[in-house]
Amino acid sequence: LGEGVADAGLSVDAFKLAHYIYFPVFDKQRRYVLKHLDYYVEGDSIDEIKLIPRKYFMKIIHELARRPIRLKPIYIPSPWGGQWIKRLRRLPEKLINCAWAFEAVAPEMSLIVKLKDIRLKIPFVTLLTCEYENIVGREIYRRFKGFFPIRVHYDDSFEGGNMAIQVHPDNKYIKENFNEPIGQHESYYIVHVKNGAKVFLGLRDGIDIEDFRQAVLRAERYHEPFDYEKYINSFKSEVGDLFLIPAGTVHALGKDQVCVEIGTSYGYTFHIYDYLRPGLNGKLRPIHAEHAFKAIKFKRVASWVSSNLRQKPKVLRRGRNWVEYLLGRFREIPYEVRRLDFKEAVEDSTYGRRFHILVLVEGKALEIIVKRNPSRRMKINFSEAVIIPVSVRRYILRNLGDVPCKVLKVLLKGRSRRS
């Protein structure tokens, strides 16, 4: 991918080192150590080393895999990043902006466990290594072999800029070129907008592809600007909109909005045009025209996108003062996106088959209660995400505020329509 900045704000060299060397090596070593563990040592702070005997550490792990899981967020700036998350979460002023707020990105994140007056940090991948099947389910275990297949994070361009025009590789391309198990599929759910915000999605009908290619190459090689909206389709975005983005679809989040981004793998973003805008290091960010034009599915133009990737909500089930909608499901994307709207409470279940990821996108706060063990409960506030392990089965969402709740629900597709 050349020099510059990778998907999550790392330099490309740092991303390659972490993704291709550190993660595989550490994962192998983690599995070995967990089999032979005598004590778990948390050494984040040299001044506060924490030591837990194996017996008690495994009890903690067992308990965590059977209750809702909230991960410690990670905040990353970018040249297009916005200010909404920064204000909402009261982030430090020294953070210039927040482009990405990681909520459920497995390789990067940890849990904070409170044990009386002690706070213990456990990497999510450590929990997955010990309890993968109880968290994701047997069916998903067979399909993904230890890989956590969904990521959820915020993209914030509010009072910022446009994301780079980009495309991601599909299953075939990513396997042949990078030996990854799954292509990079995404969706944007809009949670906050300024008037006039738009999402770029697909190509315009009838464009000259070679003309488009040459404009991209001139921008990459000679730093010549071009009118990208001559080639790239866009839609006005409003709160509650869902945009499906299967691999191979040209796209970008426009300025002045915030979305929940739901995706599969990450790290393989091929920039097509970045407005000749410098990165945070003052240098122009790289363009990946060669990869991009091999990955683009050129039939995904405005008319096709409107019919296939902008879906109308469908009612799946309803009860007294609650309803569950299917917001989006597309054949190539391995997950589907739903939403639970309710006033007081609603009950749901993993049915022991597939985990859920929930995000409170409207409402002040809610409590998640495991029905068969009500002591296993968790409160989340507006904007926060939580993973519901498959072992939880039936659970209740109870509104703690004075306005109705809307909860985004993400789950992998399965053979059955039942969740």
C-alpha positions as CSV (number, residue, x, y, z in Angstrom):
1,L,0.0,0.0,0.0
2,G,3.0,2.3,0.0
3,E,3.8,5.0,2.6
4,G,1.3,7.1,4.5
5,V,-1.5,6.3,6.9
6,A,-3.5,3.1,7.2
7,D,-7.2,2.7,8.1
8,A,-7.0,3.3,11.8
9,G,-4.6,6.1,12.0
10,L,-1.4,4.0,12.2
11,S,1.4,4.5,9.7
12,V,1.2,1.8,7.0
13,D,4.5,0.4,8.3
14,A,3.2,0.2,11.8
15,F,0.0,-1.4,10.6
16,K,1.9,-4.0,8.6
17,L,4.2,-4.8,11.5
18,A,1.3,-5.1,13.9
19,H,-1.1,-7.0,11.6
20,Y,1.3,-9.4,9.9
21,I,3.9,-10.0,12.6
22,Y,2.9,-8.9,16.1
23,F,-0.7,-10.1,16.2
24,P,0.0,-13.6,14.8
25,V,3.1,-14.1,17.0
26,F,1.4,-12.8,20.1
27,D,-1.7,-14.7,19.4
28,K,0.2,-18.0,19.2
29,Q,2.1,-17.1,22.4
30,R,-1.1,-16.0,24.2
31,R,-2.7,-19.4,23.5
32,Y,0.3,-21.2,24.8
33,V,0.6,-19.1,28.0
34,L,-3.1,-19.4,28.8
35,K,-2.8,-23.2,28.7
36,H,0.1,-23.1,31.2
37,L,-0.9,-20.1,33.2
38,D,-0.2,-19.9,37.0
39,Y,-0.9,-16.1,37.4
40,Y,-2.3,-13.4,35.3
41,V,-0.2,-10.3,35.5
42,E,-1.5,-6.9,34.4
43,G,1.5,-4.6,33.9
44,D,0.1,-1.6,32.2
45,S,1.6,0.6,34.9
46,I,5.0,-0.3,36.3
47,D,4.0,1.4,39.5
48,E,0.8,-0.8,39.9
49,I,1.5,-4.4,38.9
50,K,-1.6,-6.6,39.4
51,L,-1.3,-10.4,40.0
52,I,-4.2,-12.8,40.0
53,P,-3.9,-16.6,40.5
54,R,-5.1,-18.8,37.6
55,K,-8.1,-20.1,39.5
56,Y,-9.6,-16.7,40.1
57,F,-8.6,-15.3,36.7
58,M,-10.5,-18.1,35.0
59,K,-13.5,-17.5,37.2
60,I,-13.5,-13.9,36.0
61,I,-13.2,-14.9,32.3
62,H,-16.0,-17.5,32.8
63,E,-18.3,-14.7,34.2
64,L,-17.4,-12.1,31.6
65,A,-18.4,-14.5,28.8
66,R,-21.9,-14.9,30.2
67,R,-22.9,-11.2,30.6
68,P,-23.0,-8.1,28.4
69,I,-19.6,-6.9,27.4
70,R,-18.6,-3.2,27.2
71,L,-15.1,-2.5,25.8
72,K,-13.0,0.5,26.6
73,P,-13.3,2.9,23.7
74,I,-10.3,4.1,21.6
75,Y,-10.3,7.6,20.0
76,I,-8.3,8.3,16.9
77,P,-7.8,11.6,15.0
78,S,-7.6,12.1,11.2
79,P,-7.4,15.1,8.8
80,W,-11.2,14.8,8.2
81,G,-12.1,14.1,11.8
82,G,-14.9,16.0,13.6
83,Q,-15.9,17.4,17.0
84,W,-19.2,15.6,18.0
85,I,-17.7,12.6,19.8
86,K,-15.0,14.8,21.4
87,R,-17.7,17.0,23.0
88,L,-20.1,14.2,23.8
89,R,-17.5,12.1,25.6
90,R,-15.6,15.1,27.0
91,L,-12.3,14.1,25.5
92,P,-9.1,16.0,26.2
93,E,-8.6,19.3,24.4
94,K,-5.2,18.2,23.2
95,L,-7.0,15.7,20.9
96,I,-7.3,17.8,17.7
97,N,-10.4,15.9,16.6
98,C,-12.0,12.4,16.8
99,A,-12.4,10.7,13.4
100,W,-12.9,7.2,14.8
101,A,-14.3,6.1,18.1
102,F,-13.8,2.3,18.4
103,E,-16.6,0.6,20.3
104,A,-16.2,-3.1,19.3
105,V,-13.0,-3.7,17.3
106,A,-11.7,-7.0,18.6
107,P,-7.9,-6.9,18.0
108,E,-7.4,-3.4,19.5
109,M,-9.6,-3.3,22.6
110,S,-9.8,-4.3,26.2
111,L,-12.3,-4.7,29.0
112,I,-12.0,-2.9,32.4
113,V,-13.2,-5.2,35.2
114,K,-13.9,-3.7,38.6
115,L,-13.0,-5.9,41.5
116,K,-14.0,-3.9,44.6
117,D,-11.4,-1.1,44.6
118,I,-9.2,-2.6,41.9
119,R,-9.6,-2.0,38.1
120,L,-8.3,-4.9,36.0
121,K,-7.6,-4.5,32.3
122,I,-8.1,-7.7,30.1
123,P,-7.6,-7.6,26.3
124,F,-10.7,-8.7,24.5
125,V,-8.7,-11.2,22.4
126,T,-7.7,-12.9,25.7
127,L,-11.3,-13.3,26.6
128,L,-12.0,-14.6,23.1
129,T,-9.2,-17.1,23.2
130,C,-10.6,-18.6,26.4
131,E,-14.4,-18.4,25.7
132,Y,-14.7,-17.9,21.9
133,E,-17.6,-20.4,21.4
134,N,-19.6,-19.0,24.4
135,I,-19.2,-15.5,23.0
136,V,-19.8,-16.0,19.3
137,G,-21.6,-19.4,19.1
138,R,-20.8,-22.8,17.6
139,E,-22.0,-22.0,14.1
140,I,-19.8,-18.9,13.9
141,Y,-16.9,-20.8,15.4
142,R,-17.1,-23.2,12.5
143,R,-17.3,-20.4,10.0
144,F,-14.6,-18.0,11.3
145,K,-12.2,-20.2,13.4
146,G,-11.4,-17.7,16.1
147,F,-11.7,-14.5,14.1
148,F,-14.2,-12.0,15.5
149,P,-16.1,-11.2,12.3
150,I,-17.8,-7.8,13.1
151,R,-16.4,-4.4,14.1
152,V,-18.4,-1.4,15.2
153,H,-17.1,2.2,15.6
154,Y,-18.1,5.8,15.1
155,D,-17.0,7.9,12.1
156,D,-17.2,11.6,13.0
157,S,-16.8,14.3,10.4
158,F,-19.0,16.8,12.2
159,E,-17.4,20.2,11.7
160,G,-14.6,18.3,9.9
161,G,-14.1,17.2,6.3
162,N,-15.0,14.5,3.8
163,M,-13.5,11.1,4.1
164,A,-11.3,10.2,1.2
165,I,-13.2,8.7,-1.7
166,Q,-12.4,5.0,-1.3
167,V,-13.2,1.4,-2.0
168,H,-12.5,-1.9,-0.2
169,P,-11.6,-5.4,-1.6
170,D,-14.0,-8.3,-1.8
171,N,-13.4,-11.8,-0.5
172,K,-11.6,-13.0,-3.7
173,Y,-9.4,-10.0,-4.1
174,I,-8.4,-9.8,-0.4
175,K,-7.6,-13.6,-0.3
176,E,-5.5,-13.5,-3.5
177,N,-3.6,-10.3,-2.6
178,F,-3.4,-10.2,1.2
179,N,-4.4,-13.8,2.3
180,E,-7.2,-12.5,4.5
181,P,-10.3,-14.6,5.3
182,I,-13.0,-12.1,4.5
183,G,-13.5,-9.0,2.3
184,Q,-14.1,-5.6,3.8
185,H,-17.8,-4.9,3.8
186,E,-19.3,-1.9,5.6
187,S,-22.5,0.0,6.5
188,Y,-23.1,3.6,7.7
189,Y,-26.0,4.3,10.2
190,I,-26.4,8.1,10.5
191,V,-26.8,9.3,14.1
192,H,-26.1,13.1,13.8
193,V,-26.1,15.5,10.8
194,K,-25.8,19.1,9.9
195,N,-28.1,20.3,7.1
196,G,-26.7,19.5,3.7
197,A,-24.6,16.5,4.7
198,K,-24.3,13.7,2.2
199,V,-22.9,10.2,1.8
200,F,-21.0,9.3,-1.4
201,L,-22.0,5.9,-2.6
202,G,-21.5,4.3,-6.0
203,L,-20.6,5.9,-9.3
204,R,-22.8,8.2,-11.3
205,D,-24.7,6.6,-14.2
206,G,-23.1,6.9,-17.6
207,I,-19.7,8.1,-16.6
208,D,-16.6,7.5,-18.8
209,I,-14.6,5.0,-16.7
210,E,-11.3,5.7,-18.5
211,D,-11.8,9.4,-18.1
212,F,-12.3,8.8,-14.3
213,R,-9.2,6.6,-14.1
214,Q,-7.1,9.2,-15.8
215,A,-8.3,12.0,-13.5
216,V,-7.4,9.8,-10.5
217,L,-4.0,9.0,-11.9
218,R,-3.2,12.7,-12.6
219,A,-4.2,13.6,-9.0
220,E,-2.0,10.8,-7.7
221,R,1.1,11.5,-9.8
222,Y,0.9,15.2,-10.5
223,H,-1.3,16.5,-7.7
224,E,-3.9,17.8,-10.1
225,P,-7.3,18.4,-8.5
226,F,-10.5,17.2,-10.3
227,D,-14.2,17.4,-9.9
228,Y,-14.8,14.1,-8.1
229,E,-18.6,14.7,-8.0
230,K,-18.7,14.4,-11.8
231,Y,-18.0,10.7,-11.2
232,I,-19.2,9.9,-7.7
233,N,-22.8,9.6,-6.8
234,S,-24.1,11.0,-3.5
235,F,-27.2,10.9,-1.3
236,K,-28.5,13.5,1.2
237,S,-28.1,11.9,4.7
238,E,-30.5,12.1,7.5
239,V,-30.6,10.7,11.1
240,G,-31.8,7.1,10.9
241,D,-30.5,6.4,7.4
242,L,-28.6,3.2,6.7
243,F,-26.2,3.0,3.8
244,L,-25.1,-0.6,2.9
245,I,-21.5,-0.7,1.4
246,P,-20.6,-4.1,0.1
247,A,-16.9,-4.5,-0.9
248,G,-16.2,-3.1,-4.3
249,T,-18.6,-0.1,-3.9
250,V,-17.0,3.4,-4.1
251,H,-18.0,5.4,-1.1
252,A,-17.1,8.1,1.5
253,L,-18.7,9.7,4.5
254,G,-19.2,13.4,3.6
255,K,-18.5,16.2,6.1
256,D,-20.7,17.4,8.9
257,Q,-22.2,14.2,10.2
258,V,-21.6,11.2,12.5
259,C,-22.3,7.5,11.7
260,V,-22.0,4.2,13.3
261,E,-19.8,2.2,11.0
262,I,-20.4,-1.5,10.9
263,G,-17.9,-3.6,9.1
264,T,-16.0,-6.9,8.7
265,S,-12.2,-6.8,8.5
266,Y,-10.4,-3.5,8.3
267,G,-7.0,-2.1,7.1
268,Y,-7.6,-2.5,3.4
269,T,-8.8,0.9,2.3
270,F,-7.9,1.9,-1.3
271,H,-8.0,5.7,-1.6
272,I,-9.2,7.0,-4.9
273,Y,-9.1,10.7,-4.2
274,D,-8.3,12.6,-1.0
275,Y,-8.8,16.2,-2.2
276,L,-5.0,16.9,-2.2
277,R,-5.3,17.3,1.5
278,P,-2.3,16.8,3.8
279,G,-2.5,14.3,6.6
280,L,-1.9,15.2,10.2
281,N,1.9,14.9,9.5
282,G,1.6,17.6,6.9
283,K,2.3,15.3,4.0
284,L,-0.2,14.3,1.3
285,R,-1.9,11.0,2.1
286,P,-1.3,8.2,-0.4
287,I,-3.7,7.2,-3.3
288,H,-4.0,3.6,-4.3
289,A,-5.3,3.8,-7.8
290,E,-3.9,0.5,-9.0
291,H,-5.5,-1.6,-6.3
292,A,-8.7,0.6,-6.3
293,F,-9.5,0.2,-10.0
294,K,-9.0,-3.6,-9.7
295,A,-11.4,-3.7,-6.7
296,I,-14.1,-1.4,-8.0
297,K,-17.4,-3.1,-9.2
298,F,-18.2,-0.6,-12.0
299,K,-21.8,-1.7,-12.3
300,R,-22.6,-0.2,-8.9
301,V,-23.8,3.1,-10.2
302,A,-26.5,5.4,-8.8
303,S,-29.5,3.6,-10.2
304,W,-28.3,0.2,-8.9
305,V,-27.3,1.6,-5.5
306,S,-30.7,3.2,-5.0
307,S,-32.4,-0.1,-5.7
308,N,-30.1,-2.4,-3.7
309,L,-28.2,-0.5,-1.0
310,R,-30.8,2.0,0.2
311,Q,-33.4,-0.3,1.7
312,K,-36.7,0.6,3.4
313,P,-37.1,-0.6,7.0
314,K,-39.2,-3.8,7.4
315,V,-41.1,-4.7,10.5
316,L,-39.8,-8.1,11.9
317,R,-41.9,-8.2,15.1
318,R,-43.8,-5.9,17.3
319,G,-45.4,-5.8,20.7
320,R,-46.9,-3.3,23.2
321,N,-44.9,0.0,22.8
322,W,-42.0,-1.7,20.9
323,V,-41.1,-2.8,17.4
324,E,-38.1,-4.4,15.7
325,Y,-37.1,-3.4,12.2
326,L,-34.8,-4.9,9.6
327,L,-32.9,-1.9,8.3
328,G,-30.5,-3.6,5.9
329,R,-29.5,-7.1,4.6
330,F,-27.5,-7.7,1.4
331,R,-26.4,-11.0,0.0
332,E,-22.6,-10.3,0.0
333,I,-22.5,-8.7,3.5
334,P,-22.3,-11.4,6.2
335,Y,-24.2,-9.5,8.8
336,E,-27.6,-7.7,8.9
337,V,-28.6,-4.5,10.6
338,R,-31.7,-4.2,12.7
339,R,-33.2,-1.6,15.1
340,L,-35.2,-2.0,18.3
341,D,-37.5,1.0,19.1
342,F,-39.3,0.9,22.5
343,K,-40.7,3.1,25.2
344,E,-40.3,1.1,28.4
345,A,-38.7,-2.3,27.7
346,V,-38.2,-5.0,25.1
347,E,-37.1,-8.6,25.4
348,D,-34.7,-10.3,22.9
349,S,-32.6,-13.4,22.6
350,T,-29.5,-14.7,20.9
351,Y,-31.3,-18.1,20.8
352,G,-27.9,-19.6,21.7
353,R,-26.8,-19.2,18.1
354,R,-25.3,-15.8,17.2
355,F,-24.0,-12.9,19.3
356,H,-25.5,-9.4,19.1
357,I,-23.8,-6.0,19.1
358,L,-26.1,-3.3,20.4
359,V,-25.7,0.5,20.1
360,L,-27.9,3.0,21.9
361,V,-28.5,5.5,19.0
362,E,-31.4,7.4,20.6
363,G,-32.4,7.7,24.2
364,K,-30.6,8.7,27.4
365,A,-29.6,5.4,29.0
366,L,-30.8,1.7,29.3
367,E,-30.2,-1.3,31.4
368,I,-29.4,-4.8,29.9
369,I,-30.6,-7.6,32.1
370,V,-29.8,-11.3,31.6
371,K,-33.1,-12.9,32.1
372,R,-32.0,-16.2,33.7
373,N,-29.6,-14.4,36.0
374,P,-30.8,-10.8,36.7
375,S,-27.6,-10.1,38.7
376,R,-25.8,-10.0,35.3
377,R,-26.8,-6.6,34.2
378,M,-25.2,-3.5,32.7
379,K,-26.1,0.1,32.1
380,I,-25.1,1.9,28.9
381,N,-25.6,5.6,28.0
382,F,-26.5,7.2,24.8
383,S,-23.9,6.4,22.0
384,E,-22.4,3.4,23.8
385,A,-22.1,-0.1,22.4
386,V,-22.2,-3.5,24.0
387,I,-21.6,-7.1,22.9
388,I,-24.2,-9.7,23.9
389,P,-22.5,-13.1,24.0
390,V,-24.4,-16.0,22.6
391,S,-24.4,-17.7,26.0
392,V,-26.6,-14.9,27.4
393,R,-29.6,-16.1,25.4
394,R,-32.7,-14.2,26.7
395,Y,-32.2,-10.6,27.8
396,I,-34.3,-7.5,28.6
397,L,-33.6,-3.9,27.5
398,R,-35.1,-1.5,30.0
399,N,-35.3,2.2,29.3
400,L,-33.8,4.3,32.1
401,G,-34.7,7.7,30.6
402,D,-37.8,9.7,29.9
403,V,-37.7,9.5,26.1
404,P,-38.0,6.5,23.9
405,C,-35.0,4.4,23.0
406,K,-33.7,3.3,19.6
407,V,-31.1,0.5,19.7
408,L,-29.1,-0.5,16.7
409,K,-28.7,-4.3,16.6
410,V,-26.1,-6.1,14.5
411,L,-25.8,-9.8,14.0
412,L,-24.4,-12.3,11.6
413,K,-26.7,-13.8,9.0
414,G,-27.6,-17.4,9.5
415,R,-29.6,-20.2,7.8
416,S,-32.6,-19.3,9.9
417,R,-34.5,-16.0,9.8
418,R,-34.9,-16.2,13.6
419,S,-32.2,-14.2,15.5
